[in-house]
Amino acid sequence: MTIGEILKKKRLEAHMTGKELAKLAGTSASMISHIESGYKVPSLGLADRLTKALGFSMDELVGRKVG
């Protein structure tokens, strides 16, 4: 899975809209959309804020097995 696919899966599991996630992570809803669709890759800082907002690890975001 790509970073965007993982992010979208986790966001949907959290029953959150792109706009809600964007607000928590300090970015725009369009940035979330671009990341999820594969047009952009988040900076490390944004990736950290996104994973914290959704309650999962950076390892999971990059597809590493955790546990």
Buried (B, 14 or more C-beta within 10 A) or exposed (E): EBBBEBBBEBBEEBEBEBEBBBBBBEBEBEBBBBBBEEEBEBEEEBBBBBBEBBEBEEEBBEEEEEE
